């Protein structure tokens, strides 16, 4: 079973947008941002680059995403 933070990562990566991920997960956008920020702090890496309202995975984020998808 994936943690809520990992599910959030998967959803943001799919939608490339925190707001759309929040809508799908029935969370607020600040809650999604908080989940991602906590993951980044726990792992000590940046997971996303932000381009306006779009999100793009960093190399570290992509590796974490691949591991989460295997789970």
C-alpha positions as CSV (number, residue, x, y, z in Angstrom):
1,X,0.0,0.0,0.0
2,X,1.4,3.4,-1.0
3,X,1.5,6.3,1.4
4,X,-0.7,9.3,0.8
5,X,2.4,11.3,-0.1
6,X,3.4,8.8,-2.8
7,X,-0.1,8.7,-4.2
8,X,0.1,12.5,-4.3
9,X,3.4,12.3,-6.2
10,X,1.9,9.9,-8.8
11,X,-1.1,12.1,-9.3
12,X,0.9,15.3,-9.7
13,X,3.2,13.5,-12.1
14,X,0.2,12.3,-14.2
15,X,-1.5,15.7,-14.3
16,X,1.6,17.9,-14.3
17,X,-0.4,20.3,-12.1
18,X,-1.0,20.5,-8.4
19,X,-4.5,21.9,-8.7
20,X,-5.7,19.1,-11.0
21,X,-4.1,16.5,-8.7
22,X,-5.8,18.1,-5.7
23,X,-9.2,17.8,-7.5
24,X,-8.7,14.2,-8.3
25,X,-7.5,13.3,-4.8
26,X,-10.2,15.4,-3.1
27,X,-7.6,17.5,-1.4
28,X,-6.8,21.2,-1.3
29,X,-4.0,22.5,-3.5
30,X,-2.1,23.6,-0.4
31,X,-2.4,20.0,1.0
32,X,-0.9,18.6,-2.3
33,X,1.9,21.1,-2.1
34,X,2.5,20.2,1.5
35,X,2.7,16.4,0.7
36,X,5.3,17.1,-2.0
37,X,7.3,19.5,0.2
38,X,7.4,16.8,3.0
39,X,8.6,14.2,0.5
40,X,11.3,16.5,-0.7
41,X,12.4,17.2,2.8
42,X,12.4,13.5,3.8
43,X,14.4,12.6,0.8
44,X,16.6,15.7,0.6
45,X,15.9,16.2,-3.1
46,X,13.8,18.4,-5.3
47,X,11.1,16.4,-7.0
48,X,9.5,18.9,-9.4
49,X,10.5,22.0,-11.4
50,X,7.7,24.5,-11.7
51,X,6.9,26.2,-15.0
52,X,4.0,28.6,-14.4
53,X,1.2,26.3,-13.4
54,X,2.8,23.2,-14.8
55,X,5.1,20.8,-12.9
56,X,7.9,18.7,-14.4
57,X,9.7,16.0,-12.6
58,X,13.4,16.3,-11.8
59,X,15.7,13.4,-12.5
60,X,15.3,12.4,-8.9
61,X,11.6,12.8,-9.1
62,X,11.5,10.5,-12.1
63,X,13.4,7.8,-10.4
64,X,11.1,8.0,-7.4
65,X,8.1,7.9,-9.6
66,X,9.4,4.8,-11.4
67,X,9.9,3.1,-8.0
68,X,6.4,4.1,-6.9
69,X,4.8,2.8,-10.1
70,X,6.5,-0.6,-9.5
71,X,5.0,-0.7,-6.0
